[in-house]
Amino acid sequence: IQAELMGDAKSLIGIVEGDAIPKLFIPKLLDYYKKGMFPFDKLIKFYPFEQINEAFEESGSGKCIKAVLKML
């Protein structure tokens, strides 16, 4: 990848979870939520598993940020 796409003077670094420290980051997000500054509940939409295609389409179009499938 480096030689073909990036050249010799660049590097590729992967990160997980934005390189956050969960013990610090999650309480901060919860505090933001309580203050009305991070409405994560409005970013999530639940779908029954039978509506997987609708969930996929709405996620791809941006109508839904995080699609959660329920398997009952």
PyMOL commands that set and color helices and strands:
alter all, ss='L'
color gray80, all
select helices_A, chain A and resi 2-6+17-19+22-34+40-42+49-61
alter helices_A, ss='H'
color red, helices_A
select strands_A, chain A and resi 44-48+66-70
alter strands_A, ss='S'
color yellow, strands_A
deselect
rebuild
show_as cartoon
